Amino acid sequence: MKELARNIGVWVMLIGVAILVIPFLTGATNNTNLIIGLILVVEGLLGHIYVNNMKKGSMVSNIIWAIILLIVPYAIFFISKRMAYSEEEIAAYN
């Protein structure tokens, strides 16, 4: 059980890869499959780093990791939005 706990991030990444590969092989690829697969691969990578970080960590660092592991998909879209539109274009719609 200890090995499973150490490698849980790898298992999450493999599930994400399976979600990407199976629709590709069946020819049913759509954006939903791609987004879910990407989120699982990224979350698995960050989770693997968090789990295998041998430092004890303080309460603040644990809170920061929790925020990072929950908000990564939002941050990706937020940064993409900032790169895609200027401040004037965003202000024109608000």
N, C-alpha and C positions, 0 to 999 in steps of 0.2 A: 504494500500500500504506500510505503514511503517513496518508492520509485515513481509510482503514478502521480503522487503529489508533486514531486520534483519536475516531472515532465508534462504537467497539465497544460502548460502553454504550447508545447509542441503538439499535443493532441488537438487543441483548439485550432491551431494553424492547419493541421491535416484535415480537419473537418471543413475548414474554409476552402482548402484546395480541392477537396472532393466536391464541394458545392460549385466550384468553378469548372471542374473537369467533366463531371457527369452531364450537365446540360450541353457542353461543347461536343461531347461524343454523340449525344442523341440529336444534336442540331436544333435544340430549343433554347438557345442563349437569348436572354433578355437583360435589361438593365437591373432588374430586381435581383437576379442571381449574381450579377457582377458586384453589386453594392454589398449584398450580404456576405459574399465570399471575401471581398476586400476588408470589410469590417472585422470579420473573424480572423483573418490572417494578421492584421495589424494588432488587434487586441491580444491575440495569442503571442505575438512577438513581445509586446510590452508586458504581458502577464508572465512570460517566461523570464524576462529580465528582472521583474519584481520578485518573483518567487526564488530565483537563484541568486539574488543579491545577498551576500553573506553578512552584511552589516546589520546590526540590530535595529537601528533606526529609532528616531524619536517619534513622539505623537504627531508633530508637525510634518515630518517626512512621510509618515503613513497617511495623513490626510491629503498631502500633495499627490502621492501615488494614487489614492482612491479617486481624486478628481481627474487625474490624467487618464486613468483607465476607464472612466465613465464618459468623459467629454471629448475624447479623441475624434470620433466621427463628426461631432459638431464643429470642432476646431478646423478640421480639414475643409468642410464646406464654408466656414466663415472666411478662411484665408482665400479660398478659391473665389468667393464673392468679392472680396476686397481687390483681388487681382483682375477680375473680369470687368468691374465697373468703377468709374471714378466717383469721387464724392459729389460732384455736381449732378451726375446721372442718378445717383441714389436720392439726392435731395429733391430732384424734379418729381419723383414719384411719391414723396412723403409730404 
